[in-house]
């Protein structure tokens, strides 16, 4: 049976397509966007995440995670005073409630997950779970009443879902066979044969357009935009529908020139574009990089509301329905 690797499943999602939806996030992506708010989505392999605020300390857990790791990748790390315990015991010696936290030695960790199995606080978690198509489809049944009432459905996202082409095709087909509205949230960076295979089973594509200059696109996110734009043209020619998503990233694409070029391309796609969504950069995902031991993270100030309104006005001047998310 075909299995796919999933890093998250989010029910009651209202920003990943029409209506109330459940979004299935698949692991693996060929792009390396430095502003990515889900860095755990990029690698296909399972990754150990460490949540420092959940750690109960080695004394409480009797060093279970250290003992479970045969590679010696878990060691004693920083300390933290348990503020909640101190609040409950006013006047107590802070040393009594100082927790000795653990630390993951990433050069030794092979992401086996043995430490996560014994971590009762879920401070250590293995990101990435393998599912069959049938398992995921069965999970969707409980939310179908919400889909039907709101015109929602299931969104397959990533990472880049098309990086798991056989599984994504099988999942979308199974969902359509059972009457679900389907959306595919995609970077568009995949061979046309892969995109073409899923076309009959996708009601709407949520397509990211990050930068219209291919050289800049490749320099920053490590892939050219040529295949993305060509796939978009072919999807439109085949009658596919789009919600175009444009992340507005300071220092990368947050310019009037790029916004106009993006809008011009959307006009080229014609009536296939139902809406353009402008997504202002936020730094809510920054903490996730530390959890997986990655220090390659963009640190930038989010664009102002005034700037986002200006980008929206530019897009609307081309006759495009535009919203800010």
TIDRENNU-424993 format. One line per 8 residues: number of its first residue (from 1); for each residue x, y, z of N, C-alpha, C. Coordinates in Angstrom, 3 decimals. Example, Ala and Ser with C-alpha at 12.3 -4.5 7.8 and 13.67 -1.06 7.14 Angstrom:
! residues 2
1 = 13.190 -5.690 7.800 12.300 -4.500 7.800 13.200 -3.300 7.800  12.850 -2.250 7.080 13.670 -1.060 7.140 12.900 0.030 7.870
! end
This chain:
! residues 325
1 = 0.840 -1.193 0.000 0.000 0.000 0.000 0.873 1.240 0.000  0.449 2.258 -0.758 1.197 3.506 -0.817 1.025 4.251 0.497  2.123 4.747 1.037 2.055 5.580 2.241 2.658 6.944 1.931  2.193 7.929 2.677 2.721 9.276 2.552 3.180 9.765 3.902  4.147 10.653 3.898 4.685 11.179 5.154 4.075 12.544 5.434  3.395 12.643 6.565 2.632 13.817 6.954 3.273 14.435 8.194  3.346 15.768 8.243 3.876 16.393 9.451 2.804 17.095 10.280  1.611 17.291 9.715 0.542 17.894 10.503 -0.787 17.695 9.793
9 = -1.850 17.665 10.580 -3.216 17.638 10.059 -4.004 18.667 10.855  -4.553 19.657 10.165 -5.253 20.754 10.837 -6.728 20.774 10.436  -7.621 20.411 11.350 -9.052 20.542 11.064 -9.510 21.976 11.241  -10.697 22.275 10.780 -11.318 23.597 10.927 -10.417 24.717 10.417  -9.785 24.483 9.299 -8.962 25.507 8.657 -9.851 26.367 7.766  -9.680 27.688 7.859 -10.526 28.595 7.077 -9.715 29.455 6.109  -8.410 29.195 5.999 -7.567 29.996 5.112 -6.920 29.171 4.007  -7.308 27.921 3.873 -6.675 27.043 2.885 -7.659 26.586 1.830
17 = -8.436 27.540 1.326 -9.435 27.217 0.326 -10.816 27.608 0.818  -11.848 27.403 -0.014 -13.199 27.828 0.357 -13.780 27.019 1.515  -14.597 27.690 2.337 -15.304 27.000 3.408 -14.409 26.514 4.532  -14.993 25.709 5.392 -14.250 25.064 6.471 -13.585 23.811 5.921  -12.290 23.654 6.208 -11.541 22.572 5.587 -10.671 21.859 6.613  -10.220 20.678 6.242 -9.135 20.016 6.954 -7.932 20.017 6.018  -6.800 20.476 6.524 -5.594 20.555 5.711 -4.610 19.477 6.145  -4.151 18.713 5.171 -3.171 17.649 5.397 -1.830 18.136 4.870
25 = -0.847 18.250 5.752 0.454 18.796 5.393 1.461 17.660 5.189  1.948 17.526 3.960 2.923 16.486 3.642 4.344 17.005 3.785  5.234 16.111 4.164 6.634 16.486 4.353 7.396 16.462 3.034  8.419 17.326 2.959 9.292 17.367 1.797 8.989 18.522 0.872  10.029 19.312 0.531 9.849 20.446 -0.372 11.171 20.738 -1.070  11.146 20.979 -2.396 12.384 21.299 -3.111 12.831 22.747 -2.925  11.947 23.623 -2.431 12.300 25.022 -2.216 12.908 25.197 -0.822  13.699 26.249 -0.694 14.306 26.562 0.604 14.067 28.035 0.926
33 = 12.820 28.387 1.111 12.455 29.769 1.414 12.948 30.130 2.814  13.778 31.151 2.955 14.310 31.489 4.272 13.267 32.032 5.235  12.084 32.379 4.749 11.009 32.859 5.611 10.011 31.756 5.947  10.274 30.533 5.528 9.319 29.429 5.709 8.861 29.349 7.167  7.550 29.358 7.377 7.043 29.302 8.750 6.871 27.871 9.242  7.218 26.900 8.404 7.182 25.490 8.823 8.449 24.796 8.344  9.606 25.114 8.935 10.860 24.522 8.460 10.895 23.003 8.579  10.058 22.461 9.469 9.995 21.007 9.606 9.343 20.348 8.399
41 = 8.780 21.157 7.504 8.139 20.621 6.306 9.138 20.367 5.175  10.334 20.921 5.264 11.237 20.916 4.120 11.875 19.550 3.861  12.420 18.930 4.894 13.075 17.633 4.721 12.028 16.527 4.647  12.289 15.530 3.811 11.354 14.414 3.698 11.478 13.472 4.894  12.679 13.363 5.441 12.880 12.412 6.548 12.266 12.948 7.847  12.009 12.044 8.766 11.472 12.424 10.065 12.538 13.186 10.848  12.092 14.173 11.634 13.023 15.024 12.370 12.617 15.129 13.831  13.626 15.116 14.693 13.379 15.285 16.115 13.238 16.765 16.439
49 = 12.139 17.114 17.095 11.914 18.476 17.562 12.001 18.498 19.081  12.608 19.572 19.607 12.703 19.724 21.056 12.059 21.031 21.483  11.072 20.928 22.375 10.331 22.081 22.881 10.833 22.379 24.291  11.665 23.389 24.415 12.311 23.661 25.699 11.300 23.964 26.801  10.210 24.678 26.476 9.254 25.065 27.507 8.446 23.884 28.033  8.443 22.778 27.308 7.716 21.600 27.788 8.582 20.712 28.678  9.881 20.898 28.597 10.802 19.991 29.290 10.608 20.095 30.807  10.417 18.955 31.454 10.208 18.903 32.897 11.512 18.797 33.677
57 = 12.609 18.619 32.971 13.896 18.505 33.646 14.271 17.058 33.895  15.550 16.823 33.928 16.044 15.453 34.036 15.726 14.810 35.382  15.654 15.618 36.467 15.355 15.040 37.774 13.948 14.457 37.800  13.012 15.173 37.206 11.619 14.727 37.210 11.459 13.441 36.406  12.153 13.373 35.281 11.986 12.239 34.367 13.041 11.151 34.556  13.912 11.323 35.539 14.924 10.299 35.829 15.799 9.972 34.614  16.128 10.988 33.848 17.057 10.840 32.719 16.593 9.815 31.675  15.281 9.615 31.563 14.790 8.572 30.650 15.222 8.811 29.210
65 = 15.179 10.077 28.782 15.528 10.353 27.385 17.018 10.136 27.141  17.852 10.489 28.131 19.293 10.257 27.986 19.586 8.769 27.881  18.916 7.993 28.706 19.146 6.552 28.714 18.621 5.877 27.448  17.560 6.454 26.878 16.959 5.835 25.687 17.803 6.017 24.443  18.655 7.060 24.419 19.438 7.375 23.217 20.751 6.603 23.210  20.852 5.612 22.322 22.067 4.798 22.226 23.205 5.544 21.546  22.867 6.659 20.864 23.902 7.424 20.150 24.556 8.476 21.048  24.023 8.676 22.239 24.567 9.710 23.119 24.250 11.108 22.642
73 = 23.140 11.250 21.906 22.801 12.562 21.329 22.012 13.451 22.285  21.543 12.902 23.397 20.825 13.694 24.390 21.749 13.910 25.580  21.922 15.172 25.959 22.830 15.492 27.054 22.189 16.532 27.964  22.833 16.780 29.108 22.369 17.850 29.988 22.604 19.193 29.307  21.635 20.089 29.435 21.758 21.390 28.787 21.515 22.531 29.745  20.752 23.497 29.319 20.510 24.702 30.086 19.634 24.418 31.311  19.553 25.379 32.196 18.660 25.265 33.348 17.548 26.303 33.224  16.443 26.028 33.895 15.319 26.953 33.910 14.622 26.849 35.253
81 = 14.286 27.981 35.835 13.541 27.983 37.085 12.062 27.786 36.775  11.430 26.856 37.478 10.012 26.588 37.297 9.207 27.687 37.983  8.828 28.696 37.213 8.122 29.845 37.770 6.779 29.483 38.366  6.082 28.533 37.762 4.771 28.122 38.281 4.908 27.536 39.673  5.939 26.687 39.867 6.155 26.082 41.185 6.492 27.146 42.222  7.269 28.141 41.815 7.615 29.218 42.752 6.385 30.040 43.125  5.512 30.277 42.156 4.282 31.022 42.440 3.419 30.286 43.461  3.434 28.962 43.404 2.642 28.155 44.322 3.310 28.010 45.684
89 = 4.602 28.336 45.722 5.354 28.207 46.974 6.132 29.497 47.241  5.438 30.570 47.592 6.101 31.867 47.791 7.189 31.780 48.866  8.305 32.418 48.574 9.401 32.430 49.522 10.319 31.229 49.433  10.008 30.288 48.558 10.848 29.093 48.430 12.173 29.447 47.762  13.159 28.619 47.985 14.472 28.789 47.373 14.373 28.445 45.888  14.671 29.386 44.998 14.591 29.095 43.558 15.414 27.877 43.152  16.511 27.633 43.851 17.346 26.478 43.506 16.579 25.174 43.623  15.598 25.172 44.524 14.806 23.958 44.735 13.954 23.635 43.516
97 = 13.631 24.672 42.759 12.770 24.495 41.595 13.496 24.811 40.282  14.803 24.655 40.283 15.585 24.842 39.063 15.648 23.523 38.303  15.210 23.554 37.067 15.156 22.352 36.241 16.406 22.237 35.384  17.006 21.063 35.370 18.124 20.776 34.473 17.530 20.219 33.185  17.512 21.028 32.142 16.905 20.625 30.881 17.883 19.795 30.062  17.366 19.212 28.995 18.219 18.424 28.115 18.601 19.237 26.885  19.501 18.714 26.114 19.974 19.346 24.885 20.212 18.250 23.865  19.859 18.529 22.606 20.052 17.546 21.536 21.334 17.864 20.772
105 = 22.247 16.913 20.738 23.480 17.061 19.960 23.168 16.626 18.531  22.931 17.610 17.687 22.428 17.323 16.343 23.429 16.545 15.493  24.728 16.680 15.786 25.720 15.956 14.994 25.688 14.464 15.278  25.089 14.056 16.389 24.988 12.641 16.744 23.584 12.069 16.542  22.588 12.952 16.533 21.195 12.499 16.440 20.891 11.953 15.045  20.286 10.764 14.991 19.896 10.185 13.702 18.371 10.173 13.530  17.665 10.942 14.376 16.214 11.083 14.276 15.475 9.751 14.397  16.001 8.859 15.229 15.346 7.560 15.400 14.065 7.670 16.217
113 = 13.996 8.653 17.113 12.787 8.881 17.897 12.690 8.092 19.188  13.741 7.353 19.558 13.672 6.571 20.795 13.471 7.454 22.017  14.109 8.627 22.015 13.960 9.547 23.160 12.534 10.078 23.242  11.922 10.329 22.083 10.560 10.862 22.061 9.560 9.858 22.628  9.831 8.591 22.447 8.908 7.558 22.940 8.792 7.568 24.452  9.841 8.001 25.158 9.818 7.965 26.627 9.598 9.337 27.236  9.417 10.362 26.401 9.244 11.732 26.911 7.769 11.990 27.192  7.384 11.885 28.443 5.967 12.020 28.797 5.465 13.447 28.644
121 = 6.365 14.409 28.684 5.963 15.813 28.543 5.847 16.237 27.080  6.204 15.358 26.149 6.193 15.685 24.720 7.133 16.840 24.394  8.187 16.984 25.213 9.205 17.976 24.898 10.058 17.519 23.729  10.170 16.230 23.555 10.854 15.629 22.407 9.801 14.944 21.553  9.709 15.357 20.306 8.717 14.789 19.389 9.362 14.498 18.048  8.963 13.399 17.441 9.437 13.074 16.103 8.422 13.606 15.103  8.867 14.541 14.273 7.975 15.176 13.297 7.958 14.367 12.012  6.797 13.871 11.664 6.633 13.058 10.464 5.995 11.726 10.808
129 = 4.796 11.495 10.268 4.072 10.245 10.503 3.637 9.689 9.165  3.801 8.396 8.984 3.415 7.752 7.733 1.969 7.257 7.809  1.188 7.622 6.793 -0.215 7.217 6.710 -0.481 6.552 5.365  -1.462 5.667 5.354 -1.985 5.178 4.083 -3.094 6.123 3.638  -3.469 6.029 2.376 -4.571 6.837 1.864 -5.853 6.521 2.622  -6.122 5.250 2.849 -7.352 4.857 3.536 -7.415 5.438 4.946  -6.285 5.466 5.646 -6.267 6.019 7.001 -6.665 7.490 6.994  -6.122 8.249 6.061 -6.441 9.679 6.007 -7.885 9.921 5.581
137 = -8.354 9.167 4.609 -9.730 9.338 4.144 -10.710 9.023 5.263  -10.430 7.997 6.046 -11.303 7.667 7.177 -11.324 8.804 8.200  -10.180 9.441 8.398 -10.111 10.559 9.343 -10.970 11.739 8.883  -11.131 11.911 7.593 -11.891 13.046 7.066 -13.392 12.887 7.276  -13.873 11.661 7.459 -15.314 11.411 7.538 -15.978 12.189 8.668  -15.274 12.321 9.788 -15.903 12.954 10.957 -16.179 14.441 10.732  -15.497 15.053 9.759 -15.673 16.487 9.505 -16.510 16.774 8.266  -17.012 15.727 7.621 -17.703 15.942 6.351 -18.946 16.820 6.504
145 = -19.623 16.737 7.645 -20.803 17.585 7.836 -20.448 19.067 7.802  -19.259 19.418 8.339 -18.823 20.813 8.308 -18.454 21.225 6.882  -17.843 20.308 6.139 -17.507 20.600 4.740 -18.777 20.881 3.949  -19.754 20.011 4.114 -20.980 20.117 3.324 -21.754 21.399 3.646  -21.748 21.796 4.921 -22.509 22.985 5.323 -21.854 24.281 4.879  -20.538 24.270 4.726 -19.817 25.522 4.452 -19.216 25.590 3.051  -19.408 24.546 2.257 -18.773 24.522 0.944 -17.282 24.279 1.047  -16.873 23.612 2.124 -15.454 23.332 2.350 -15.040 21.972 1.835
153 = -13.944 21.474 2.378 -13.428 20.190 1.922 -12.051 19.927 2.490  -11.246 19.225 1.715 -9.916 18.812 2.160 -8.863 19.494 1.294  -7.864 20.063 1.946 -6.728 20.676 1.256 -5.490 19.823 1.511  -4.802 19.476 0.440 -3.537 18.745 0.547 -2.427 19.774 0.350  -1.553 19.878 1.340 -0.548 20.927 1.360 0.813 20.327 1.682  1.774 21.194 1.999 3.113 20.728 2.315 3.817 21.682 3.261  5.137 21.689 3.200 6.028 21.188 2.179 5.478 21.405 0.772  5.804 20.467 -0.071 5.294 20.422 -1.433 4.709 19.031 -1.657
161 = 3.382 18.981 -1.688 2.701 17.695 -1.809 3.086 16.953 -3.079  3.421 17.692 -4.145 3.776 17.045 -5.406 5.165 16.406 -5.352  5.881 16.611 -4.228 7.139 15.895 -4.040 6.902 14.456 -3.582  5.659 14.151 -3.243 5.231 12.774 -2.983 4.146 12.451 -4.016  4.529 12.362 -5.288 3.538 12.369 -6.371 2.567 11.196 -6.363  3.049 9.989 -6.149 2.157 8.833 -6.190 1.138 8.892 -5.063  1.607 9.245 -3.886 0.703 9.303 -2.740 -0.306 10.435 -2.894  0.152 11.606 -3.324 -0.749 12.745 -3.487 -1.822 12.451 -4.522
169 = -1.440 11.830 -5.615 -2.413 11.453 -6.644 -3.440 10.477 -6.082  -2.977 9.459 -5.379 -3.889 8.454 -4.828 -4.823 9.067 -3.790  -4.295 9.989 -2.969 -5.104 10.627 -1.936 -6.168 11.523 -2.561  -5.783 12.356 -3.511 -6.746 13.246 -4.153 -7.832 12.456 -4.883  -7.431 11.393 -5.541 -8.405 10.561 -6.268 -9.396 9.925 -5.291  -8.879 9.412 -4.172 -9.752 8.783 -3.185 -10.721 9.799 -2.583  -10.257 11.007 -2.347 -11.125 12.046 -1.803 -12.224 12.429 -2.783  -11.859 12.592 -4.062 -12.857 12.941 -5.071 -13.864 11.810 -5.259
177 = -13.383 10.576 -5.217 -14.286 9.427 -5.374 -15.351 9.397 -4.281  -15.031 10.001 -3.126 -15.969 10.013 -1.991 -16.718 11.340 -1.882  -16.570 12.178 -2.888 -17.381 13.384 -2.959 -16.849 14.594 -2.235  -15.577 14.599 -1.865 -15.003 15.754 -1.177 -14.554 16.828 -2.170  -14.738 18.090 -1.790 -14.123 19.189 -2.525 -12.634 19.178 -2.177  -11.782 19.282 -3.197 -10.342 19.172 -2.965 -9.615 20.434 -3.399  -8.603 20.774 -2.618 -7.691 21.867 -2.966 -6.273 21.344 -2.829  -5.400 21.836 -3.698 -3.985 21.487 -3.627 -3.183 22.759 -3.431
185 = -2.555 22.876 -2.271 -1.695 24.018 -1.965 -0.295 23.663 -2.430  0.209 24.381 -3.426 1.437 23.956 -4.093 2.330 25.132 -4.474  3.617 24.878 -4.500 4.574 25.847 -5.045 4.536 25.846 -6.567  3.988 24.775 -7.149 3.960 24.638 -8.600 5.253 24.109 -9.185  6.236 23.819 -8.322 7.530 23.348 -8.820 7.526 21.823 -8.844  7.167 21.283 -10.007 7.103 19.835 -10.211 7.064 19.576 -11.710  7.446 18.397 -12.150 7.319 18.078 -13.579 5.863 18.189 -14.026  5.665 18.670 -15.250 4.299 18.829 -15.743 3.537 17.509 -15.709
193 = 4.181 16.403 -15.970 3.494 15.102 -15.959 2.863 14.836 -14.587  3.535 15.270 -13.527 3.003 15.084 -12.177 1.795 15.994 -11.967  1.918 17.254 -12.375 0.807 18.204 -12.239 -0.386 17.724 -13.061  -0.128 17.310 -14.265 -1.204 16.860 -15.157 -1.946 15.667 -14.580  -1.226 14.792 -13.884 -1.864 13.589 -13.338 -2.898 13.905 -12.271  -2.687 14.999 -11.520 -3.632 15.319 -10.441 -4.747 16.259 -10.897  -4.613 16.845 -12.080 -5.581 17.836 -12.556 -7.043 17.386 -12.444  -7.388 16.159 -12.816 -8.810 15.773 -12.751 -9.360 15.686 -11.336
201 = -8.488 15.701 -10.344 -8.922 15.458 -8.965 -8.727 16.677 -8.057  -8.433 17.824 -8.652 -8.227 19.052 -7.881 -9.281 20.082 -8.298  -10.087 20.507 -7.339 -11.108 21.514 -7.639 -10.506 22.911 -7.720  -9.476 23.164 -6.904 -8.831 24.476 -6.957 -7.379 24.348 -6.509  -6.501 25.033 -7.210 -5.082 25.075 -6.864 -4.806 26.344 -6.063  -4.160 26.188 -4.920 -3.664 27.333 -4.156 -2.192 27.462 -4.521  -1.914 28.351 -5.468 -0.586 28.432 -6.074 0.209 29.603 -5.516  1.405 29.310 -5.007 2.302 30.353 -4.510 3.085 30.973 -5.664
209 = 3.088 32.296 -5.710 3.970 33.029 -6.622 4.873 33.905 -5.752  6.148 33.573 -5.708 7.037 34.212 -4.751 7.820 35.376 -5.354  8.252 35.245 -6.596 8.964 36.346 -7.259 8.897 36.108 -8.760  8.733 37.182 -9.517 8.583 37.041 -10.956 9.921 37.027 -11.681  11.003 37.423 -11.031 12.320 37.357 -11.654 12.953 36.015 -11.326  13.247 35.236 -12.360 13.715 33.867 -12.133 15.073 33.816 -11.441  15.973 34.744 -11.802 17.306 34.734 -11.196 17.223 35.021 -9.697  16.405 36.000 -9.329 16.219 36.304 -7.908 15.554 35.144 -7.197
217 = 14.566 34.560 -7.835 13.846 33.406 -7.288 14.821 32.276 -6.981  15.668 31.965 -7.947 16.605 30.853 -7.766 17.675 31.176 -6.735  18.124 32.416 -6.705 19.164 32.797 -5.751 18.675 32.674 -4.312  17.404 32.955 -4.088 16.889 32.981 -2.721 16.240 31.666 -2.314  15.375 31.113 -3.153 14.649 29.893 -2.746 15.219 28.635 -3.387  16.286 28.807 -4.197 17.108 27.703 -4.708 16.510 26.927 -5.872  15.404 27.411 -6.440 14.885 26.824 -7.677 14.434 27.968 -8.583  14.499 27.801 -9.912 14.013 28.843 -10.824 12.494 28.882 -10.843
225 = 11.934 29.990 -11.314 10.475 30.072 -11.351 9.892 29.685 -12.708  10.748 29.406 -13.695 10.257 29.049 -15.026 9.267 27.890 -15.020  9.608 26.760 -14.419 8.659 25.635 -14.389 7.361 25.976 -13.666  7.443 26.814 -12.649 6.243 27.197 -11.892 5.280 27.982 -12.781  5.815 28.986 -13.486 4.969 29.822 -14.339 4.412 29.028 -15.516  5.224 28.149 -16.073 4.753 27.336 -17.205 3.662 26.367 -16.751  3.826 25.771 -15.589 2.785 24.882 -15.068 1.488 25.645 -14.822  1.603 26.875 -14.332 0.408 27.684 -14.099 -0.325 27.952 -15.415
233 = 0.419 28.278 -16.449 -0.207 28.524 -17.758 -0.920 27.267 -18.268  -0.298 26.125 -18.091 -0.890 24.870 -18.574 -2.123 24.482 -17.763  -2.075 24.727 -16.456 -3.257 24.449 -15.627 -4.421 25.328 -16.074  -4.146 26.605 -16.317 -5.192 27.525 -16.763 -5.758 27.092 -18.113  -4.878 26.692 -19.016 -5.323 26.249 -20.347 -6.183 24.999 -20.265  -5.941 24.176 -19.237 -6.699 22.937 -19.062 -7.995 23.162 -18.296  -8.260 24.410 -17.905 -9.504 24.719 -17.211 -9.415 24.680 -15.702  -8.207 24.591 -15.159 -8.042 24.577 -13.712 -8.328 25.937 -13.092
241 = -8.637 25.931 -11.819 -8.940 27.151 -11.079 -7.843 27.432 -10.051  -7.643 28.738 -9.766 -6.579 29.147 -8.855 -7.073 30.079 -7.758  -6.472 29.949 -6.595 -6.300 31.034 -5.662 -4.800 31.298 -5.673  -4.403 32.449 -6.154 -2.978 32.789 -6.203 -2.563 33.360 -4.860  -1.473 32.846 -4.312 -0.997 33.302 -3.005 0.372 33.958 -3.172  0.480 35.166 -2.683 1.738 35.911 -2.804 2.232 36.290 -1.412  3.276 35.633 -0.915 3.853 36.072 0.352 4.591 37.393 0.144  4.360 38.345 0.997 5.017 39.641 0.879 6.182 39.660 1.868
249 = 7.395 39.526 1.323 8.594 39.337 2.140 9.514 40.554 2.013  9.724 41.301 3.101 10.642 42.455 3.039 12.031 42.029 2.589  12.606 42.821 1.686 13.945 42.524 1.193 13.993 41.490 0.091  12.834 40.927 -0.264 12.805 39.919 -1.332 11.851 40.328 -2.449  10.579 40.358 -2.171 9.613 40.668 -3.234 8.663 41.801 -2.880  8.914 42.469 -1.750 8.008 43.519 -1.298 8.304 44.826 -2.039  7.938 44.828 -3.319 8.175 46.023 -4.137 7.006 46.225 -5.090  6.811 47.457 -5.474 5.741 47.765 -6.422 5.996 47.086 -7.763
257 = 7.256 47.052 -8.181 7.607 46.437 -9.467 7.203 44.955 -9.495  7.580 44.222 -8.466 7.257 42.794 -8.462 5.755 42.564 -8.337  5.068 43.424 -7.569 3.626 43.267 -7.430 2.923 43.485 -8.762  3.395 44.478 -9.532 2.784 44.735 -10.838 3.049 43.566 -11.802  4.258 43.045 -11.771 4.585 41.921 -12.656 3.787 40.673 -12.264  3.562 40.495 -10.979 2.749 39.369 -10.513 1.304 39.537 -10.979  0.782 40.736 -10.827 -0.592 41.005 -11.249 -0.751 40.807 -12.755  0.230 41.251 -13.528 0.180 41.070 -14.979 0.133 39.587 -15.341
265 = 0.899 38.782 -14.617 0.888 37.340 -14.881 -0.477 36.743 -14.528  -1.065 37.196 -13.436 -2.386 36.694 -13.053 -3.433 37.054 -14.102  -3.315 38.255 -14.663 -4.228 38.651 -15.735 -4.045 37.734 -16.938  -2.794 37.363 -17.210 -2.509 36.441 -18.317 -3.215 35.102 -18.121  -3.366 34.674 -16.871 -4.020 33.391 -16.593 -5.531 33.470 -16.774  -6.052 34.676 -16.885 -7.462 34.855 -17.218 -8.421 34.509 -16.099  -9.601 33.996 -16.487 -10.674 33.730 -15.528 -10.374 32.561 -14.601  -9.280 31.868 -14.827 -8.921 30.767 -13.935 -8.544 31.265 -12.545
273 = -8.149 32.547 -12.448 -7.763 33.115 -11.151 -9.007 33.647 -10.448  -9.405 32.985 -9.375 -10.588 33.412 -8.631 -10.276 34.528 -7.651  -9.090 34.493 -7.059 -8.717 35.508 -6.086 -7.208 35.514 -5.919  -6.670 36.663 -5.590 -5.251 36.782 -5.234 -5.187 37.054 -3.730  -4.424 36.234 -3.033 -4.270 36.388 -1.589 -2.873 36.924 -1.293  -2.802 38.055 -0.620 -1.524 38.617 -0.214 -1.258 38.209 1.232  -0.110 37.580 1.455 0.215 37.015 2.759 1.397 37.773 3.360  1.152 38.697 4.285 2.271 39.456 4.869 3.186 38.549 5.675
281 = 4.480 38.763 5.530 5.457 38.005 6.319 5.178 38.170 7.807  5.274 37.061 8.537 5.213 37.124 9.994 6.346 36.266 10.549  6.698 36.517 11.786 7.823 35.786 12.381 7.374 34.746 13.393  6.123 34.270 13.263 5.590 33.305 14.226 6.267 31.945 14.127  6.901 31.672 12.987 7.542 30.377 12.826 9.002 30.336 13.225  9.541 31.479 13.680 10.970 31.555 13.984 11.386 30.517 15.028  10.558 30.325 16.062 10.899 29.390 17.137 11.035 27.953 16.639  10.370 27.637 15.534 10.418 26.266 15.025 11.803 25.874 14.531
289 = 12.574 26.850 14.078 13.911 26.544 13.573 14.793 25.997 14.689  14.728 26.637 15.853 15.530 26.172 16.987 15.108 24.770 17.409  13.831 24.460 17.283 13.336 23.151 17.709 13.966 22.010 16.919  14.290 22.259 15.645 14.891 21.200 14.828 16.385 21.419 14.620  16.958 22.386 15.358 18.394 22.625 15.280 18.842 23.334 14.027  17.971 24.170 13.448 18.279 24.900 12.215 18.429 26.380 12.539  19.549 26.975 12.156 19.756 28.396 12.429 19.592 29.258 11.181  19.115 28.673 10.061 18.943 29.434 8.821 17.532 30.003 8.778
297 = 17.333 31.108 9.442 15.998 31.685 9.517 16.071 33.172 9.203  15.085 33.643 8.455 14.993 35.057 8.135 14.512 35.835 9.352  15.194 36.905 9.662 14.757 37.811 10.714 14.455 39.148 10.052  13.187 39.469 9.964 12.781 40.705 9.294 11.553 41.272 9.984  11.328 42.555 9.783 10.141 43.202 10.306 8.968 42.944 9.359  7.830 42.515 9.871 6.662 42.321 9.010 6.276 43.617 8.324  5.727 43.546 7.128 5.287 44.769 6.445 4.142 45.432 7.200  4.059 46.743 7.089 3.005 47.482 7.782 1.660 47.263 7.103
305 = 0.599 47.567 7.834 -0.745 47.473 7.259 -0.883 48.420 6.070  -0.270 49.589 6.172 -0.354 50.574 5.084 0.313 50.043 3.817  1.462 49.380 3.999 2.161 48.831 2.835 1.334 47.721 2.196  0.733 46.867 3.025 -0.082 45.782 2.488 -1.291 46.326 1.727  -1.877 47.380 2.238 -3.014 47.995 1.533 -2.558 48.557 0.189  -1.351 49.104 0.149 -0.816 49.624 -1.106 -0.623 48.488 -2.120  -0.082 47.352 -1.677 0.086 46.197 -2.564 -1.282 45.710 -3.065  -2.261 45.718 -2.193 -3.614 45.298 -2.564 -4.199 46.230 -3.628
313 = -4.004 47.513 -3.439 -4.515 48.481 -4.405 -3.881 48.286 -5.779  -2.585 47.997 -5.807 -1.909 47.742 -7.086 -2.544 46.545 -7.779  -2.732 45.485 -7.024 -3.297 44.267 -7.608 -4.721 44.507 -8.103  -5.502 45.220 -7.321 -6.889 45.492 -7.701 -6.963 46.383 -8.928  -5.942 47.204 -9.157 -5.951 48.088 -10.325 -5.889 47.304 -11.631  -5.531 46.031 -11.539 -5.508 45.157 -12.720 -6.803 44.362 -12.861  -7.792 44.709 -12.047 -9.080 44.038 -12.133 -9.137 42.707 -11.390  -8.186 42.480 -10.484 -8.111 41.208 -9.780 -8.756 41.321 -8.397
321 = -9.625 40.379 -8.049 -10.132 40.307 -6.691 -8.978 39.982 -5.766  -8.749 40.819 -4.766 -7.554 40.686 -3.931 -7.923 40.792 -2.455  -7.368 39.914 -1.651 -7.595 39.967 -0.214 -6.245 39.848 0.503  -6.203 40.359 1.726 -5.018 40.234 2.571 -5.329 39.229 3.670  -4.466 38.258 3.816 -4.658 37.256 4.877 -3.669 37.482 5.984
! end
